[in-house]
Amino acid sequence: MARVVVITGGGTGIGAACPRLMRAAGDRVFITGRREAPLQAVADETGATALVGDAADGEVWRQRLLPAILDQTGGIDVLICSAGGMGNSPAAETSDRQWREALDGNLTSAFASVRACLPSLIARRGNVLFVASIASLAAGPQACGYVTAKHALIGLMRSVARDYGPQGVRANAVCPGWVTTPMADEEMRPLMQAEGLSLTEAY
């Protein structure tokens, strides 16, 4: 039986790879993101349904994203929280705006998504997968906001597992290292310039 899968950050990177796998398995897939163009490109390629909206905004979930999903499917079996990025500067060089963006992009987006989807996930004994990072386990250099938010994402996963596991909801996280994405390529450029490396060598 096909599952209903919701993927945040579904327009780029890991979030864009997930619908390819899920659709190949026969699942009904919804992808969310803030930028329409990359989201629609993935939807056109995979047959997923694209929903434009900020996953960190609870009102967007209540008024737009969740109704659109439930009206078409009746429920959610899997939530993959893949929205993220931002927060790549040391503490002293991080502005208030950059700090908020890092927390919103990497942590609040997952919290708001889980909160919105939990009633359906409980009803269907569903799964939540948090796309965390190796930065959830150890601090890399000059990434204060990102490291902090990704560490907290593991805490969110554990809290959801503890509170809703008895109701049949499974919550897990994956902590990948560097993945070749356009965002990661940009992060490699200072190292490439400083050391005279190719992009492949920098990774």
Sequence and secondary structure as in RCSB ss.txt:
>XXXX:A:sequence
MARVVVITGGGTGIGAACPRLMRAAGDRVFITGRREAPLQAVADETGATALVGDAADGEVWRQRLLPAILDQTGG
IDVLICSAGGMGNSPAAETSDRQWREALDGNLTSAFASVRACLPSLIARRGNVLFVASIASLAAGPQACGYVTAK
HALIGLMRSVARDYGPQGVRANAVCPGWVTTPMADEEMRPLMQAEGLSLTEAY
>XXXX:A:secstr
   EEEEETTTSHHHHHHHHHHHHTT EEEEEES HHHHHHHHHHH  EEEES TT HHHIIIIIHHHHHHHHS 
 SEEEE       S GGG  HHHHHHHHIIIIIHHHHHHHHHHHHHHHTT EEEEE  GGGTS  TT HHHHHHH
HHHHHHHHHHHHHHGGGT EEEEE       HHHHHHHHHHHHHHT  HHHH 
